[in-house]
Structures are given as C-alpha cells and as structure tokens.
Amino acid sequence: MNRFLRTLAAVLLLFPAYAVFAYVVMPVSWWQYHRIAGAASSGGVTRTLEGIAADPLNVALVGSEAQVADAMRAAGWTPADRITLRSGWKDATSVLFARPYTSAPVSTHVLWGRPQDLAFEQIVGGSPRRRHHVRLWRANLPADPRDTLWLGAASYDAKLGFSRYTGEVIHHIDTRVDGERDRLLSDLDRGGRLARSACGAGPVAANHGINGSGDAWETDGRLCVAVLGEPGTVPASGPSLDGTLAELRERAARPGDRIGTNPIRAR
C-alpha cells in the first residue's frame, strides 16, 4: 500500500512538470528559436505555431465558403470546432474513453502568416483517435465568391503519440499523404458537389519530409484542384484549372506572402 501511495504521489508531482515542459517551455523555445534564427525555406508546406515545417500542400478547392461547407458535408466530412478549453477537454475525454466527437478540433497550422481558415474531418472507429482531415486557407479575394481558391493540406491521423519536438500528445499521420488527397476528391465526387477537377505539378516536388510532429511524409508532388458546383451541374465559366494550378504553385512557394497584399485574380 505504501509503495502504491508513493508511486501515485510521484505521478501526481511529475504530471504538472511534464505539462509545463511539453506545452509551455518547449513550444516557446521553438518559437523563439525560429523568430531569432529565421525559419528555413520550405515553400509548399504548412508550419506549426512554433514555426516547425509541417504538412505538404496537396489539394485546392474552388468555391465560396458556403459552397465548400456544403460540399464537405455532402461528402461526409464535418467542420472542425475551434480550439477552446471546452473543445479541448471534450477532445481529450473522447480520445481517452473512445467516445464519438465528430467535430473535434485540429491543431493550428500556419500558411502565409495565417492559421487555417477552415478545417474538416471524418473520424474513424467512433472517436477522434483516427481521422481523415484537411486544413484550408483562402488564397485569393475574387469579385465573385464562387471563384475563391482554397489551398489545403490533407492527411490521415493514424494514431496517437508524442511529438518528437515538444513532447506534446499529438496525432501521428500516415506517411502516404497522396492517398488522403485522392480520397477527398473521391468523396466530393460521390457527394455530387464536384463539378470538375484537375491535377498537376504542385508547390512541393515529388519528395519526402518530416512534419511538425516528427512524422515522415511522402508525396508524388501533384496538387489536385476541385471546382465545386451544384449537384448535376457543370459551371459554364469559372477559373482556368491550368492557370489556377500555376498561380497556386507560385503563391504557395512564397511562405511570407499574405492574403490581400497580392491576391490572385479570378480567371
């Protein structure tokens, strides 16, 4: 009994120390390091809030924000909740006790100096331990909202673990991110909201890398663009897919570019 109590006391004392180290000390240290040293060039990938290179950009959607939300819901994907104390606690308990939470928050990634504008997910096995997910950033400010470009990074959270950089409890992604990109387009097509699509050379060449959690990823370097529309209709006009791919490649390769300073013109 005494041994049990000593072990319990040690765990209770160590847990706050771990929490401060993993969730405060290490993230602030990485952020300060990248602020002072400057982040290494890595166009075509997102970054964590600490400035660590994260996931490759591999998908883009064309449509208004309402069209994107409608299309993703029709495809069986759910908008992710914003990170708050309440959503964080609900996420933690759902993972720990394998409870459903279809709109669990996803971690914040940064592109063009901004956190993701939208995020969607599809949980697997009844809890957010495993899930398909995509983060999206608005890439232009067109006159017609239906010509809005959303550049994104799609990947699959395969399991839980610890970050090799901070020690935080995080999701580890599946190495083959291209499979998630292709699955998302297939889901949009089945949902009846995919008017047309095209894939071409993206901002990341066929390559492999390490994301912000320490997970290896590999890609064929293609960026797939999906133009959204009403079920059974194909828009008579809209952005040129070849032109869209070219401009998204150019813009994504400039990590410091910000929305509004040099917006992509609608085609």
C-alpha positions in Angstrom: 0.0 0.0 0.0 2.8 2.4 0.9 4.6 1.7 -2.4 1.3 2.4 -4.3 0.9 5.7 -2.5 4.5 6.7 -3.2 4.0 5.8 -6.9 0.8 7.7 -7.1 2.3 10.8 -5.4 5.3 10.7 -7.8 2.9 10.6 -10.8 0.8 13.5 -9.4 4.0 15.5 -9.0 5.5 14.6 -12.3 2.4 15.3 -14.4 2.3 19.1 -13.8 6.1 19.2 -14.6 5.5 17.3 -17.8 2.6 19.6 -18.8 4.6 22.8 -18.3 7.6 21.4 -20.1 5.7 19.9 -23.1 3.0 22.6 -23.5 4.8 25.8 -22.4 8.6 25.5 -22.3 9.3 23.6 -25.5 6.7 25.4 -27.7 8.0 28.8 -26.6 11.6 27.7 -27.1 10.9 26.5 -30.6 9.0 29.7 -31.4 11.8 31.9 -30.0 14.4 29.8 -32.0 12.6 30.3 -35.3 11.9 34.0 -34.5 15.6 34.7 -33.9 17.2 32.3 -36.4 14.6 32.6 -39.1 12.7 29.6 -40.5 14.5 27.7 -43.2 12.9 28.0 -46.6 10.2 25.4 -47.1 7.7 26.7 -49.6 4.8 24.4 -50.2 4.4 23.2 -46.7 2.4 24.5 -43.7 4.0 25.3 -40.4 3.2 24.7 -36.8 2.6 27.7 -34.4 6.2 27.1 -33.2 7.5 27.6 -36.8 8.3 24.0 -37.5 7.7 22.8 -41.0 4.6 20.6 -41.1 2.4 19.1 -43.8 2.8 19.4 -47.6 0.1 21.3 -49.6 -1.6 18.8 -51.9 -5.2 19.9 -52.6 -7.2 23.0 -53.5 -10.9 23.8 -53.8 -12.7 26.5 -55.8 -15.9 27.8 -54.5 -17.5 30.2 -52.0 -17.1 29.4 -48.3 -20.8 28.3 -48.2 -20.1 26.0 -51.2 -17.1 24.5 -49.5 -19.0 23.8 -46.3 -22.0 22.3 -48.2 -19.8 20.2 -50.4 -17.8 18.8 -47.5 -20.9 17.9 -45.5 -22.4 16.2 -48.6 -19.1 14.3 -48.9 -19.4 13.1 -45.3 -16.9 15.4 -43.7 -17.6 17.6 -40.6 -16.3 21.1 -39.9 -13.8 21.0 -37.0 -14.5 23.0 -33.9 -12.3 25.9 -32.9 -9.7 25.2 -30.2 -11.1 26.3 -26.8 -10.9 25.0 -23.3 -14.2 23.3 -23.7 -13.5 21.7 -27.1 -10.0 20.7 -25.9 -11.4 18.9 -22.8 -14.1 17.2 -24.9 -11.5 16.1 -27.4 -9.2 14.7 -24.6 -12.1 12.7 -23.0 -13.4 11.5 -26.3 -9.9 10.1 -27.2 -9.3 8.7 -23.7 -12.6 6.9 -23.4 -13.2 6.2 -27.1 -16.3 8.4 -27.3 -17.6 10.0 -30.5 -16.7 13.6 -31.2 -17.2 14.1 -35.0 -16.1 17.8 -34.9 -13.1 17.5 -32.7 -10.6 20.4 -33.1 -7.5 20.0 -35.2 -4.1 21.6 -34.3 -3.4 25.0 -35.7 -1.1 25.2 -38.8 0.1 28.4 -40.4 0.4 29.4 -44.1 1.2 33.0 -45.3 1.4 34.0 -41.7 -2.2 32.9 -41.0 -3.8 30.0 -39.3 -6.1 27.8 -41.3 -9.4 29.4 -42.3 -11.3 26.2 -42.4 -10.8 22.6 -41.3 -12.8 19.4 -41.9 -12.6 15.9 -40.7 -14.1 12.4 -40.8 -13.4 10.3 -37.7 -12.7 6.5 -38.0 -13.7 3.9 -35.4 -16.0 6.1 -33.4 -13.5 8.6 -31.8 -11.0 11.2 -33.0 -8.1 8.9 -32.3 -8.0 8.2 -36.0 -9.4 10.5 -38.6 -9.2 11.9 -42.1 -8.7 15.7 -42.1 -7.9 18.7 -44.3 -6.9 22.3 -43.4 -7.8 25.0 -45.9 -6.5 28.6 -46.4 -8.2 31.2 -48.6 -5.8 32.1 -51.3 -7.5 35.0 -53.1 -10.1 37.7 -52.9 -12.2 37.5 -56.1 -15.1 39.7 -57.1 -17.3 36.6 -57.4 -17.1 34.5 -54.1 -17.7 31.3 -56.2 -14.2 31.8 -57.7 -12.5 31.8 -54.2 -9.4 29.5 -54.1 -8.8 27.4 -51.0 -5.4 25.8 -50.8 -5.1 22.9 -48.4 -3.2 20.1 -46.8 -5.0 16.8 -46.5 -3.6 13.9 -44.3 -4.8 11.0 -42.2 -4.3 10.8 -38.4 -3.3 7.2 -38.0 -2.6 7.0 -34.2 -1.8 9.0 -31.1 1.7 9.5 -29.7 4.1 12.2 -28.6 5.7 15.0 -30.6 9.4 14.4 -31.1 9.9 18.2 -30.9 7.9 19.2 -27.9 6.7 16.0 -26.1 3.1 17.0 -26.5 0.4 14.3 -27.0 -0.4 14.6 -30.7 -1.7 12.6 -33.7 0.8 10.9 -36.0 -0.1 11.0 -39.7 0.0 8.2 -42.3 3.1 8.6 -44.4 1.3 8.5 -47.8 -0.5 11.8 -47.8 -1.4 11.5 -51.5 -4.0 8.8 -50.6 -5.8 11.3 -48.4 -5.8 13.9 -51.2 -7.3 11.3 -53.7 -9.8 10.1 -51.1 -11.1 13.7 -50.5 -11.7 14.2 -54.3 -13.5 10.9 -54.5 -15.7 11.8 -51.5 -16.6 15.1 -53.1 -17.5 13.4 -56.4 -19.7 10.9 -54.6 -21.4 13.7 -52.7 -22.4 15.3 -56.0 -20.6 18.6 -55.5 -17.6 18.1 -57.7 -18.1 19.9 -61.0 -14.7 19.3 -62.4 -11.1 18.7 -61.3 -7.5 18.6 -62.5 -4.2 17.5 -61.0 -0.8 18.9 -61.9 2.6 19.8 -60.5 2.2 21.3 -57.1 4.3 23.6 -54.9 6.1 20.6 -53.5 8.1 18.4 -55.9 7.8 14.6 -55.6 9.6 14.3 -52.3 9.6 13.2 -48.7 9.9 15.1 -45.5 9.2 15.3 -41.7 6.2 17.2 -40.3 5.8 19.2 -37.2 5.1 16.1 -35.1 8.2 14.3 -36.3 6.2 12.1 -38.8 7.6 11.1 -42.2 5.5 12.0 -45.2 5.9 11.3 -48.9 4.2 12.8 -52.0 4.2 12.5 -55.7 4.2 16.3 -55.9 0.8 16.7 -57.5 -1.7 19.3 -56.4 -5.3 18.4 -57.2 -7.8 21.3 -57.8 -11.6 20.6 -57.4 -14.1 23.1 -58.7 -17.3 22.9 -56.7 -20.8 23.2 -58.0 -24.4 22.2 -57.5 -25.3 18.6 -57.9 -25.5 17.5 -61.6 -24.4 20.8 -63.0 -21.1 22.0 -64.6 -20.5 25.7 -64.5 -20.2 27.3 -67.9 -17.5 29.6 -66.7 -15.0 29.7 -63.9 -11.3 29.6 -63.2 -9.0 28.1 -65.7 -7.7 24.9 -63.9 -4.3 25.1 -65.7 -4.0 28.8 -64.7 -5.2 28.0 -61.2 -2.5 25.3 -60.7 0.2 27.6 -62.0 -0.7 30.5 -59.7 -1.2 28.3 -56.7 2.2 26.8 -57.2 3.8 30.3 -57.4 1.9 31.7 -54.4 2.4 28.6 -52.2 6.2 28.8 -52.9 6.3 32.2 -51.2 5.8 31.3 -47.5 5.8 35.0 -46.4 3.1 36.1 -48.9 -0.1 37.2 -47.2 -3.7 37.4 -48.4 -4.7 40.8 -49.7 -1.1 42.0 -50.5 -1.1 40.4 -53.9 -4.3 38.4 -54.3 -4.7 36.0 -57.2 -7.1 37.4 -59.8 -10.1 35.3 -60.7 -9.9 33.7 -64.2 
